[in-house]
Amino acid sequence: MLRLLSLLQTHRFWSGGELSERLEVSPRTLRRDVDRLRDLGYDVDAVRGVAGGYQLRAGSNLPPLLLEDEEAVAIAVGLRSTAGGHVGGLEETSVQALTKVIALMPPRLRRRMDALKTQTDALPWSGGPVIDAGVLTGLAQACRDDELVAFDYAAADGTATGRRVEPHRLVNLGRRWYLVAYDRDRQDWRTFRVDRVRGTPQLTGQRFRQRELHGGDAIAFVKTGLRSQPQRHQVRVRLAAPADQVEALMGRWGSVEPISDGDEGECRMTLNTDTLDWPVMILANLDCAFTVEGPAELGELLERVGRRFVRSAAPRG
């Protein structure tokens, strides 16, 4: 029956003779197995007669899926990539789906995922700090189940502390993941960068009732916390482009303030960042004139990068 389901999930039309031959069963056994699949919730259409056969209908509900080992690993890899922010708007949903897929994987497939993680190099611009999938999915599970979680956490200065928190929500902002949680020991709400969680979070099995978050919005809570933290650079750039055009590229990584309206309008981009490489990338992708209002280091970096690009693009005799 499982082999039959695997064939039907290609969604092509199979004649009864083809299926009986592939599965090495009688037409009667085939009909019985099709009836069992229907009892499990699979919509299998049947056509009677000499040219009769079977086809799995694409229904409104998603029944249990039968996956080969390679297919399960491929799905987990794709979800992990999406969870890193490579597909806008799907990050949180991908983490939830990844939690379910990895939880159902047998140990041999989990080992394959671990091997893939340790033997893969990430591009510098592929999505910020590398996040351990086990850490991310463990925290997602704790958020979903309202379960107290304990972990070791490294502060910005490298100081390591043990934390016991009531997880509320995971937030993907910019190129980083954050956990919004109520810290039991400090008796207050906190934001934790997931890439600073050390080791594997320990699910305690202790349930709790969710508290009311200040303001009620996890994303707004993280943004407020980030604005209150000192950043190395406060970038301000005036651009000869409409605000909505710049905002579409900026996403959630900064703010855009319109200066004048219209198709030829101007705006000001503000971005707090620890590195100037990211604003250089943003400005390089905007096809408009701009003026750097600060900091001076950004203007100097753009001059160096510009000269290097001009030298590289100059024709050689």
Buried (B, 14 or more C-beta within 10 A) or exposed (E): BEBBBEBBBEEEBBBBBBBBEEBEBEEEBBBEBBEEBEEEEBBBEEEEEEEEBBBBEEEEEEBEEBBEEEEBBEBBBBBBBBBBBBEEEBBBEBBBBBBBBBEEBEEEBBEBBEEBBEEEEEEEEEBBEEBBBBBBBBBBBBBBEBBBBBBBBBEEEEEEEEBBBBBBBBBBBBBBBBBBBBBBEEEEBBBBBBBBBEEEBBBEEEEBEEEEBEEEBBBEBBBEBBEEEEEEBEBBBBBBBBBEBBBEBBEBBBBBBBEEEEEEBBBBBBBBBEEBEBBBEBBEEBEBEBEBBEBEEBBEBBEEBEEEEEEEEEEEE
